[in-house]
């Protein structure tokens, strides 16, 4: 009986409402996009799109879904069950009100920056974490969006964000482990596709759409031109430069601050030999994204060609 009710809910909501998941990754302009969406939420709602950004996802509705893998399992299960009930009721209410789509933007669906650095892995718990969200959203999710960026920039920006939060500076052995860690964007994308077998997977490069929130919304919405954003120039949550990071580490004492080069330029902990290896790995990811042939993956390279429906994307498959 309960299974029949669940499938009935999914059929009802899916026919009236689509769910779009923007899952990150971290350090790819997520905060800037989320702030822009929030500033325009009245216009978006008027045109049929409800935003669930951090104000919603971190306000209690996703409390169990976003818990870490090391959290107490029984309490996590209890919270997730409550989250599922609240989310399903809210989706049903929005569909009844005539909303056409819900956009969930929350990079912590993938995991966390500190977890990545602590494990020296790229989203090591993503399969288990996405399974929680798939249990709630897979029947009604039409699109999942993921942003990628070169590894040396991703790890440098992650560390620059984590150091002021209490993380230590990485030494040469730590950096070597990040270069040789086996997880790739290709692996993360495949994990997403497995978790959401009926959804389109839209992927774009951070450098291609940096700060272009209107273009990002166009991709997220599948080319819906009725949804418009004010193209703000303000950048949020940018990485700290070398001088600021040295000051943070100097305040803690010890010699970690000396590991960061003098000056106030961009923070880059990797040496030339590291960067060469990381760029080769990223080039392989891009080659795969461009070359795989048939399937649900849309590698977005030209936003101007994004139109309503899958035909607006470059169709790609998984392999």
C-alpha positions as CSV (number, residue, x, y, z in Angstrom):
1,X,0.0,0.0,0.0
2,X,2.7,2.5,1.0
3,X,4.7,1.7,-2.2
4,X,1.6,2.3,-4.3
5,X,1.0,5.6,-2.6
6,X,4.6,6.6,-3.2
7,X,4.4,5.8,-6.9
8,X,1.1,7.6,-7.1
9,X,2.7,10.7,-5.6
10,X,5.6,10.5,-8.1
11,X,3.2,10.2,-11.1
12,X,1.1,13.1,-9.8
13,X,3.9,15.5,-9.2
14,X,6.0,14.5,-12.2
15,X,3.0,15.3,-14.5
16,X,2.7,18.8,-12.9
17,X,6.2,19.7,-11.6
18,X,9.8,19.1,-12.5
19,X,12.7,19.1,-10.0
20,X,16.1,20.4,-11.1
21,X,19.1,19.7,-8.9
22,X,22.1,22.0,-9.0
23,X,24.6,19.9,-7.0
24,X,27.8,22.0,-7.3
25,X,30.7,21.3,-7.3
26,X,32.2,23.5,-4.5
27,X,34.3,26.4,-5.5
28,X,32.6,26.8,-8.9
29,X,30.6,30.0,-8.3
30,X,27.7,28.3,-6.5
31,X,27.3,31.1,-3.9
32,X,27.3,33.8,-6.5
33,X,24.6,31.9,-8.5
34,X,22.5,31.2,-5.4
35,X,22.6,34.8,-4.3
36,X,21.5,36.0,-7.7
37,X,18.7,33.4,-7.8
38,X,17.6,34.5,-4.4
39,X,17.6,38.2,-5.3
40,X,15.3,37.3,-8.3
41,X,13.1,34.7,-6.6
42,X,9.9,36.8,-6.9
43,X,10.2,37.0,-10.6
44,X,11.2,33.3,-10.9
45,X,8.2,32.3,-8.8
46,X,5.9,34.4,-10.9
47,X,7.2,32.5,-14.0
48,X,6.7,29.1,-12.4
49,X,10.1,28.3,-10.8
50,X,10.4,27.9,-7.1
51,X,14.0,28.2,-5.7
52,X,15.2,26.0,-2.9
53,X,18.7,27.4,-2.1
54,X,20.7,27.4,1.1
55,X,18.0,29.3,3.0
56,X,15.8,26.2,2.5
57,X,18.2,23.4,2.3
58,X,20.2,24.5,5.4
59,X,17.1,25.6,7.3
60,X,16.0,22.2,8.5
61,X,14.2,20.7,5.4
62,X,17.4,18.8,4.4
63,X,18.9,18.3,7.9
64,X,19.2,14.5,7.6
65,X,19.9,14.4,3.9
66,X,23.0,16.7,4.3
67,X,24.4,14.8,7.3
68,X,28.0,13.5,7.1
69,X,28.6,9.8,6.5
70,X,30.1,9.5,10.0
71,X,27.0,10.8,11.7
72,X,25.0,8.5,14.1
73,X,23.1,6.3,11.6
74,X,19.8,5.8,13.5
75,X,19.4,9.6,14.1
76,X,20.3,10.2,10.5
77,X,17.7,7.7,9.3
78,X,15.1,9.3,11.5
79,X,15.9,12.8,10.2
80,X,15.9,11.6,6.6
81,X,12.5,10.0,7.0
82,X,11.1,13.3,8.3
83,X,12.8,15.3,5.5
84,X,11.2,13.0,2.9
85,X,7.8,13.5,4.3
86,X,8.1,17.3,4.5
87,X,9.6,17.6,1.0
88,X,6.9,15.4,-0.6
89,X,4.2,17.5,1.0
90,X,5.8,20.7,-0.1
91,X,6.3,19.5,-3.7
92,X,2.6,18.5,-3.7
93,X,1.6,21.9,-2.4
94,X,3.7,23.7,-5.1
95,X,2.3,21.6,-7.9
96,X,-1.2,22.4,-6.6
97,X,-0.4,26.1,-6.7
98,X,0.6,25.8,-10.3
99,X,4.4,26.0,-10.1
100,X,6.1,24.3,-13.0
101,X,9.5,23.5,-11.5
102,X,11.6,23.5,-8.3
103,X,15.3,24.3,-8.5
104,X,17.3,22.9,-5.7
105,X,20.8,24.5,-5.5
106,X,23.0,22.9,-2.8
107,X,26.6,21.9,-3.4
108,X,26.8,19.9,-0.1
109,X,24.7,17.2,-1.8
110,X,28.0,16.0,-3.1
111,X,29.9,16.1,0.2
112,X,32.1,18.8,1.7
113,X,35.4,20.5,1.1
114,X,36.9,19.4,4.4
115,X,35.9,15.8,3.7
116,X,37.7,16.0,0.3
117,X,40.8,17.4,1.9
118,X,40.8,15.1,4.9
119,X,40.5,12.0,2.7
120,X,42.6,13.4,-0.2
121,X,39.8,12.2,-2.5
122,X,37.3,14.0,-4.8
123,X,34.0,13.5,-3.1
124,X,34.7,10.0,-1.7
125,X,31.2,9.5,-0.2
126,X,29.2,10.8,-3.2
127,X,27.5,7.5,-4.0
128,X,26.0,7.1,-0.5
129,X,25.1,10.8,-0.3
130,X,23.4,10.9,-3.7
131,X,21.4,7.8,-2.8
132,X,19.7,9.7,-0.1
133,X,18.6,12.5,-2.5
134,X,17.7,10.0,-5.3
135,X,15.4,8.3,-2.8
136,X,13.5,11.5,-2.5
137,X,13.9,13.1,-5.9
138,X,14.7,10.5,-8.6
139,X,11.1,9.8,-9.6
140,X,10.5,13.6,-10.3
141,X,14.0,14.9,-11.2
142,X,14.3,15.9,-14.8
143,X,17.8,17.5,-14.7
144,X,20.9,17.4,-12.6
145,X,23.6,20.1,-13.1
146,X,27.2,19.8,-12.2
147,X,30.0,22.3,-12.8
148,X,33.7,21.2,-13.1
149,X,37.0,23.1,-13.1
150,X,40.7,22.2,-13.5
151,X,42.0,20.1,-10.6
152,X,44.8,22.5,-9.6
153,X,42.3,25.4,-9.4
154,X,39.7,23.3,-7.6
155,X,42.1,22.0,-4.9
156,X,43.8,25.4,-4.5
157,X,40.5,27.1,-4.1
158,X,39.2,24.4,-1.7
159,X,42.3,24.8,0.5
160,X,42.1,28.6,0.4
161,X,38.6,28.3,1.7
162,X,39.3,25.7,4.3
163,X,42.4,27.3,5.9
164,X,40.5,30.2,7.5
165,X,38.0,27.6,8.8
166,X,40.8,25.9,10.7
167,X,42.3,23.5,8.2
168,X,46.1,23.2,8.2
169,X,48.4,24.1,5.3
170,X,49.2,21.0,3.2
171,X,52.8,19.8,2.9
172,X,54.4,18.2,-0.2
173,X,53.3,14.7,0.7
174,X,49.7,15.9,1.0
175,X,49.9,17.6,-2.4
176,X,51.3,14.5,-4.0
177,X,48.3,12.5,-2.7
178,X,45.9,15.0,-4.2
179,X,47.7,14.6,-7.6
180,X,47.6,10.8,-7.5
181,X,44.2,10.3,-5.9
182,X,42.1,8.1,-8.2
183,X,38.8,10.0,-8.2
184,X,38.0,12.1,-11.3
185,X,35.2,14.3,-12.6
186,X,34.4,11.6,-15.0
187,X,33.8,9.2,-12.0
188,X,31.7,11.8,-10.2
189,X,29.6,12.4,-13.3
190,X,29.0,8.6,-13.7
191,X,28.0,8.4,-10.1
192,X,25.5,11.1,-10.6
193,X,24.1,9.4,-13.7
194,X,23.7,6.1,-11.8
195,X,21.9,7.8,-8.9
196,X,19.4,9.6,-11.2
197,X,18.8,7.1,-14.1
198,X,15.9,9.1,-15.6
199,X,17.4,12.6,-15.4
200,X,19.4,14.6,-17.9
201,X,22.9,15.4,-16.6
202,X,24.1,18.9,-17.6
203,X,27.8,19.6,-17.2
204,X,29.6,22.9,-17.8
205,X,33.1,24.2,-17.1
206,X,33.5,26.8,-14.4
207,X,35.8,29.0,-16.5
208,X,33.3,29.1,-19.4
209,X,30.4,30.5,-17.4
210,X,32.2,32.2,-14.5
211,X,29.9,34.9,-13.1
212,X,27.4,34.5,-15.9
213,X,24.4,33.7,-13.7
214,X,21.8,34.3,-16.4
215,X,23.5,31.8,-18.7
216,X,23.7,29.3,-15.9
217,X,20.0,29.6,-15.2
218,X,19.3,29.1,-18.9
219,X,21.2,25.8,-18.8
220,X,19.5,24.8,-15.5
221,X,16.0,25.5,-16.9
222,X,16.6,23.7,-20.2
223,X,16.5,27.0,-22.1
224,X,13.4,28.6,-20.6
225,X,13.6,32.2,-21.9
226,X,10.8,33.3,-19.6
227,X,13.1,33.0,-16.6
228,X,15.4,36.0,-16.4
229,X,18.0,37.3,-13.9
230,X,19.6,40.6,-13.4
231,X,23.2,40.0,-14.5
232,X,24.9,41.2,-11.3
233,X,28.7,41.8,-11.3
234,X,29.1,41.1,-7.6
235,X,31.2,38.0,-6.8
236,X,30.6,36.1,-3.6
237,X,32.8,33.8,-1.5
238,X,35.9,34.4,-3.6
239,X,39.2,32.6,-2.6
240,X,41.5,34.5,-0.3
241,X,44.9,35.5,-1.7
242,X,48.3,34.5,-0.4
243,X,48.8,37.5,2.0
244,X,45.5,36.8,3.7
245,X,46.2,33.1,4.1
246,X,49.7,33.8,5.5
247,X,48.1,36.1,8.0
248,X,45.7,33.5,9.1
249,X,48.4,30.8,9.5
250,X,50.8,33.3,11.3
251,X,48.1,34.0,13.9
252,X,48.0,30.3,14.7
253,X,51.7,30.2,15.3
254,X,54.2,27.7,14.0
255,X,55.9,27.8,10.6
256,X,53.0,27.0,8.2
257,X,52.7,30.6,7.0
258,X,56.2,30.2,5.5
259,X,55.0,27.6,3.1
260,X,53.0,30.2,1.2
261,X,55.0,32.3,-1.3
262,X,55.4,36.1,-0.5
263,X,53.1,38.6,-2.1
264,X,49.4,39.1,-2.4
265,X,48.6,37.3,-5.6
266,X,46.6,34.1,-6.3
267,X,47.2,31.2,-4.0
268,X,48.6,28.1,-5.8
269,X,50.2,25.4,-3.6
270,X,51.1,23.1,-6.4
271,X,54.4,23.1,-8.2
272,X,54.9,23.0,-11.9
273,X,55.3,19.2,-11.9
274,X,52.0,18.8,-10.0
275,X,50.2,21.2,-12.3
276,X,51.3,19.4,-15.4
277,X,50.0,16.1,-14.1
278,X,46.7,17.6,-13.0
279,X,46.1,19.4,-16.3
280,X,46.7,16.1,-18.2
281,X,44.0,14.5,-16.0
282,X,41.6,17.3,-16.7
283,X,42.3,17.1,-20.4
284,X,41.3,13.5,-20.3
285,X,38.0,14.4,-18.6
286,X,37.2,17.0,-21.3
287,X,38.1,14.6,-24.1
288,X,35.7,12.0,-22.6
289,X,32.9,14.6,-22.2
290,X,33.3,15.7,-25.8
291,X,33.7,12.2,-27.3
292,X,31.2,9.9,-25.6
293,X,28.4,9.4,-28.1
294,X,24.8,8.6,-27.0
295,X,22.9,9.1,-23.7
296,X,21.6,11.6,-21.2
297,X,24.7,13.6,-20.6
298,X,24.8,17.2,-22.0
299,X,28.2,18.8,-22.0
300,X,27.3,22.5,-22.4
301,X,29.9,24.3,-24.5
302,X,27.8,27.0,-26.2
303,X,25.0,28.4,-24.1
304,X,23.6,30.4,-27.0
305,X,22.5,27.1,-28.5
306,X,20.7,25.9,-25.5
307,X,17.0,25.7,-26.3
308,X,14.0,24.1,-24.7
309,X,14.4,20.3,-24.6
310,X,17.5,18.1,-25.0
311,X,18.0,19.1,-28.7
312,X,19.6,22.3,-27.5
313,X,22.5,20.6,-25.8
314,X,25.4,18.7,-27.3
315,X,24.2,15.1,-26.7
316,X,26.7,12.9,-25.0
317,X,26.7,9.5,-23.5
318,X,28.5,7.6,-20.7
319,X,31.4,5.1,-21.0
